[in-house]
Amino acid sequence: MEAHAFTVRHARVPVLPAGSAPTRVLHVSDLHLVPTQADKIAFVRDLATLEPDVVVDTGDNMAHRDALAPLVDALEPLLARPGAFVMGSNDYFAPKAKAWSRYLRRDPRTADGTALARAIDGATGRTTERLPADELARLMREAGWKDLTNRRDAIVTDGVHLDLVGVDDPHLDRDEFPARAPLPRGALRVGVAHAPYLRVLERMRDDGASLVLAGHTHGGQLALPFYGALVTNCDLDRSRAKGLHGWPGPRPDAPGGEDSIWLHVSAGLGTSPFAPLRFACRPEATLLELVAAEG
């Protein structure tokens, strides 16, 4: 069953300053964990054998009110490494059964990007059942991971300075971009968000980010061969539903891509427990090798 065919993707990102040592960033997202998913827990625990220098978690970790303890068990080997995180909607609210047709529709947003309804009801797929996001954030912070919920922080590893800026989940309109800050000399600014809405990507590019990490899309979850994702559940185009791309134009290392940044969107490791299917879109984590840019 494809929803359990977990895999590790690899991508090389020429984005570091000249002379920098390569840095391995493990990007995990959208676990949507329920306590019975022993195979997913084992897969996530085993990711530590990749020996990443940094782990970035872009949210939607839980999908059940009792998922916190098994989630911490899954993440425990990774929490021993430097890391950073933001939350997604399914860290705050438990999922709810809804019509399958919703997975084939555009995100229900108005033209200016705000939600059509802020009420927590069936139309948004959320319920009043809250998940222990605060407790999860506390445990991650206590392990040493950087909380990027509408704030800035930094990780320095092997002389590589990652200057981080993050926002709370744009899908819930919780994003409040932090005040501007100068980029330290020789540092790489990395933007982190759960959902890659264009307004957030624009702010991060304008803020000096050279790389943005996000999740949320599930890679479309249902894709067609030679066509790709049917939807992204946000206003990002389907061609960037998963993987490493230049944004808003070509790759930054390609002709004409000078004004673009790198964007990596994880297809994630899970699904809603009420729609546990994937097609032509395996669940994934990605090991990004950041290397010095040519020239």
NUVOLO-757034 format. One record per residue (C-alpha): chain; residue in three letters; residue number from 1; x, y, z. Coordinates in steps of 0.1 Angstrom, whole numbers. Layout:
// NUVOLO-757034
NODE   kolro   kolnu   volum      px      py      pz
NODE       A     Ala     NUM       X       Y       Z
...
//
This chain:
// NUVOLO-757034
NODE   kolro   kolnu   volum      px      py      pz
NODE       A     Met       1       0       0       0
NODE       A     Glu       2      16      32     -12
NODE       A     Ala       3       6      52      19
NODE       A     His       4      30      30      39
NODE       A     Ala       5      58      29      13
NODE       A     Phe       6      80      53      31
NODE       A     Thr       7     111      65      13
NODE       A     Val       8     140      89      18
NODE       A     Arg       9     146     114     -10
NODE       A     His      10     180     131     -16
NODE       A     Ala      11     187     165     -30
NODE       A     Arg      12     217     187     -35
NODE       A     Val      13     213     224     -30
NODE       A     Pro      14     241     247     -41
NODE       A     Val      15     233     275     -17
NODE       A     Leu      16     261     280       9
NODE       A     Pro      17     288     307       7
NODE       A     Ala      18     320     298     -11
NODE       A     Gly      19     343     277      11
NODE       A     Ser      20     316     263      33
NODE       A     Ala      21     316     227      44
NODE       A     Pro      22     286     206      31
NODE       A     Thr      23     257     205      56
NODE       A     Arg      24     231     178      57
NODE       A     Val      25     196     190      66
NODE       A     Leu      26     169     164      72
NODE       A     His      27     135     178      63
NODE       A     Val      28     105     159      78
NODE       A     Ser      29      69     170      76
NODE       A     Asp      30      33     159      78
NODE       A     Leu      31      36     127      98
NODE       A     His      32      -1     129     108
NODE       A     Leu      33       7     102     133
NODE       A     Val      34     -19      81     151
NODE       A     Pro      35      -7      58     179
NODE       A     Thr      36     -12      25     159
NODE       A     Gln      37      12      34     131
NODE       A     Ala      38      42      13     143
NODE       A     Asp      39      58      12     108
NODE       A     Lys      40      58      49     105
NODE       A     Ile      41      73      53     141
NODE       A     Ala      42     101      28     132
NODE       A     Phe      43     108      46      99
NODE       A     Val      44     111      80     116
NODE       A     Arg      45     133      66     143
NODE       A     Asp      46     156      51     117
NODE       A     Leu      47     161      84     100
NODE       A     Ala      48     187      92     126
NODE       A     Thr      49     210      67     109
NODE       A     Leu      50     213      92      81
NODE       A     Glu      51     234     113     106
NODE       A     Pro      52     220     147      95
NODE       A     Asp      53     237     178     108
NODE       A     Val      54     203     196     113
NODE       A     Val      55     167     184     114
NODE       A     Val      56     138     207     103
NODE       A     Asp      57     102     197     111
NODE       A     Thr      58      76     217      92
NODE       A     Gly      59      46     205     112
NODE       A     Asp      60      13     185     110
NODE       A     Asn      61      29     159     133
NODE       A     Met      62      -2     146     150
NODE       A     Ala      63     -35     132     139
NODE       A     His      64     -50     119     171
NODE       A     Arg      65     -54     132     207
NODE       A     Asp      66     -32     103     220
NODE       A     Ala      67      -4     108     194
NODE       A     Leu      68      20     128     215
NODE       A     Ala      69      37     100     234
NODE       A     Pro      70      43      78     202
NODE       A     Leu      71      53     109     183
NODE       A     Val      72      80     118     209
NODE       A     Asp      73      91      81     207
NODE       A     Ala      74      94      84     169
NODE       A     Leu      75     114     117     171
NODE       A     Glu      76     135     108     201
NODE       A     Pro      77     167      98     181
NODE       A     Leu      78     164     130     160
NODE       A     Leu      79     158     152     190
NODE       A     Ala      80     194     145     200
NODE       A     Arg      81     205     165     169
NODE       A     Pro      82     203     202     163
NODE       A     Gly      83     169     211     149
NODE       A     Ala      84     141     236     143
NODE       A     Phe      85     104     234     139
NODE       A     Val      86      71     251     131
NODE       A     Met      87      36     238     137
NODE       A     Gly      88       8     230     113
NODE       A     Ser      89     -30     229     116
NODE       A     Asn      90     -30     193     126
NODE       A     Asp      91      -7     200     155
NODE       A     Tyr      92     -34     223     169
NODE       A     Phe      93     -66     206     159
NODE       A     Ala      94     -76     169     154
NODE       A     Pro      95     -87     160     119
NODE       A     Lys      96    -123     154     111
NODE       A     Ala      97    -141     132      86
NODE       A     Lys      98    -151     151      55
NODE       A     Ala      99    -161     146      19
NODE       A     Trp     100    -135     129      -3
NODE       A     Ser     101    -142     155     -29
NODE       A     Arg     102    -125     182      -8
NODE       A     Tyr     103     -92     166     -17
NODE       A     Leu     104     -98     175     -53
NODE       A     Arg     105    -108     211     -47
NODE       A     Arg     106     -88     243     -45
NODE       A     Asp     107     -80     257     -11
NODE       A     Pro     108    -111     276       0
NODE       A     Arg     109     -96     311       1
NODE       A     Thr     110    -106     345     -10
NODE       A     Ala     111     -86     364     -36
NODE       A     Asp     112     -66     382      -9
NODE       A     Gly     113     -55     349       7
NODE       A     Thr     114     -76     350      39
NODE       A     Ala     115     -97     321      50
NODE       A     Leu     116    -134     321      39
NODE       A     Ala     117    -144     311      74
NODE       A     Arg     118    -125     313     107
NODE       A     Ala     119    -151     292     125
NODE       A     Ile     120    -139     258     134
NODE       A     Asp     121    -164     236     116
NODE       A     Gly     122    -169     209      90
NODE       A     Ala     123    -163     234      62
NODE       A     Thr     124    -127     238      72
NODE       A     Gly     125    -122     202      82
NODE       A     Arg     126    -112     212     118
NODE       A     Thr     127    -130     205     151
NODE       A     Thr     128    -130     220     185
NODE       A     Glu     129    -109     190     197
NODE       A     Arg     130     -75     206     204
NODE       A     Leu     131     -42     186     202
NODE       A     Pro     132     -13     192     226
NODE       A     Ala     133       7     215     204
NODE       A     Asp     134      20     235     234
NODE       A     Glu     135      33     204     251
NODE       A     Leu     136      49     192     218
NODE       A     Ala     137      66     226     214
NODE       A     Arg     138      78     225     250
NODE       A     Leu     139      94     191     245
NODE       A     Met     140     111     201     213
NODE       A     Arg     141     125     233     229
NODE       A     Glu     142     137     213     259
NODE       A     Ala     143     156     190     235
NODE       A     Gly     144     173     220     220
NODE       A     Trp     145     153     225     189
NODE       A     Lys     146     146     261     178
NODE       A     Asp     147     110     272     179
NODE       A     Leu     148     104     293     148
NODE       A     Thr     149      68     302     155
NODE       A     Asn     150      67     337     141
NODE       A     Arg     151     103     343     152
NODE       A     Arg     152     140     341     143
NODE       A     Asp     153     168     319     156
NODE       A     Ala     154     200     304     143
NODE       A     Ile     155     219     271     142
NODE       A     Val     156     257     269     137
NODE       A     Thr     157     272     236     127
NODE       A     Asp     158     307     229     114
NODE       A     Gly     159     312     266     108
NODE       A     Val     160     280     269      87
NODE       A     His     161     257     296     101
NODE       A     Leu     162     220     289      93
NODE       A     Asp     163     201     321     101
NODE       A     Leu     164     165     309     105
NODE       A     Val     165     132     327     101
NODE       A     Gly     166      98     310     105
NODE       A     Val     167      61     316     108
NODE       A     Asp     168      31     299     124
NODE       A     Asp     169       8     280     101
NODE       A     Pro     170      -3     302      71
NODE       A     His     171     -32     277      64
NODE       A     Leu     172     -48     289      96
NODE       A     Asp     173     -38     325      90
NODE       A     Arg     174     -15     324     121
NODE       A     Asp     175      15     337     103
NODE       A     Glu     176      30     370     116
NODE       A     Phe     177      63     377      99
NODE       A     Pro     178      90     387     124
NODE       A     Ala     179     106     421     124
NODE       A     Arg     180     134     425      99
NODE       A     Ala     181     169     417     110
NODE       A     Pro     182     203     420      93
NODE       A     Leu     183     218     389      78
NODE       A     Pro     184     250     380      96
NODE       A     Arg     185     281     380      74
NODE       A     Gly     186     286     346      58
NODE       A     Ala     187     253     332      70
NODE       A     Leu     188     226     315      50
NODE       A     Arg     189     191     326      57
NODE       A     Val     190     166     298      57
NODE       A     Gly     191     128     303      58
NODE       A     Val     192     106     277      75
NODE       A     Ala     193      68     274      72
NODE       A     His     194      42     247      73
NODE       A     Ala     195      22     258      42
NODE       A     Pro     196      39     274      12
NODE       A     Tyr     197      14     302       6
NODE       A     Leu     198      27     328     -19
NODE       A     Arg     199      24     356       6
NODE       A     Val     200      48     338      29
NODE       A     Leu     201      73     329       1
NODE       A     Glu     202      73     365     -10
NODE       A     Arg     203      80     378      25
NODE       A     Met     204     108     353      30
NODE       A     Arg     205     124     361      -3
NODE       A     Asp     206     122     398       4
NODE       A     Asp     207     137     391      39
NODE       A     Gly     208     168     376      23
NODE       A     Ala     209     161     339      25
NODE       A     Ser     210     180     318      -1
NODE       A     Leu     211     162     286       8
NODE       A     Val     212     126     280      21
NODE       A     Leu     213     114     247      36
NODE       A     Ala     214      77     238      37
NODE       A     Gly     215      53     209      37
NODE       A     His     216      14     208      38
NODE       A     Thr     217       8     198       2
NODE       A     His     218      14     160       7
NODE       A     Gly     219      28     163     -28
NODE       A     Gly     220      -8     164     -40
NODE       A     Gln     221     -13     130     -22
NODE       A     Leu     222     -32     118     -54
NODE       A     Ala     223     -11     124     -85
NODE       A     Leu     224     -14     112    -121
NODE       A     Pro     225      16      98    -141
NODE       A     Phe     226      30     124    -165
NODE       A     Tyr     227       7     151    -150
NODE       A     Gly     228      16     153    -114
NODE       A     Ala     229      -3     166     -84
NODE       A     Leu     230     -40     174     -89
NODE       A     Val     231     -40     201     -61
NODE       A     Thr     232     -17     217     -36
NODE       A     Asn     233     -42     228      -9
NODE       A     Cys     234     -28     263     -11
NODE       A     Asp     235     -21     289     -38
NODE       A     Leu     236      13     273     -48
NODE       A     Asp     237      13     260     -84
NODE       A     Arg     238      10     223     -89
NODE       A     Ser     239      44     220    -105
NODE       A     Arg     240      60     228     -72
NODE       A     Ala     241      38     205     -51
NODE       A     Lys     242      68     185     -39
NODE       A     Gly     243     106     185     -43
NODE       A     Leu     244     133     211     -49
NODE       A     His     245     125     240     -72
NODE       A     Gly     246     134     276     -80
NODE       A     Trp     247     108     301     -69
NODE       A     Pro     248      92     322     -84
NODE       A     Gly     249     112     315    -116
NODE       A     Pro     250     139     290    -127
NODE       A     Arg     251     164     274    -103
NODE       A     Pro     252     188     300     -89
NODE       A     Asp     253     217     282    -106
NODE       A     Ala     254     200     282    -140
NODE       A     Pro     255     201     311    -166
NODE       A     Gly     256     174     336    -157
NODE       A     Gly     257     171     324    -122
NODE       A     Glu     258     191     352    -105
NODE       A     Asp     259     160     366     -88
NODE       A     Ser     260     147     332     -76
NODE       A     Ile     261     153     314     -43
NODE       A     Trp     262     154     277     -36
NODE       A     Leu     263     121     261     -24
NODE       A     His     264     118     226     -10
NODE       A     Val     265      83     213      -4
NODE       A     Ser     266      81     179      13
NODE       A     Ala     267      54     155       2
NODE       A     Gly     268      53     144      39
NODE       A     Leu     269      51     111      56
NODE       A     Gly     270      14     108      63
NODE       A     Thr     271     -22     114      54
NODE       A     Ser     272     -54     122      72
NODE       A     Pro     273     -66      91      90
NODE       A     Phe     274     -99      97      71
NODE       A     Ala     275     -83      96      37
NODE       A     Pro     276     -53      71      41
NODE       A     Leu     277     -45      68       4
NODE       A     Arg     278     -17      80     -18
NODE       A     Phe     279     -13      74     -55
NODE       A     Ala     280      19      81     -75
NODE       A     Cys     281      32     101     -45
NODE       A     Arg     282      50      80     -19
NODE       A     Pro     283      54      93      17
NODE       A     Glu     284      88     108      22
NODE       A     Ala     285     115     125      42
NODE       A     Thr     286     143     144      24
NODE       A     Leu     287     180     147      31
NODE       A     Leu     288     191     179      17
NODE       A     Glu     289     228     183      11
NODE       A     Leu     290     236     220      13
NODE       A     Val     291     269     228      -6
NODE       A     Ala     292     287     259     -17
NODE       A     Ala     293     272     276     -47
NODE       A     Glu     294     294     278     -78
NODE       A     Gly     295     310     312     -83
//
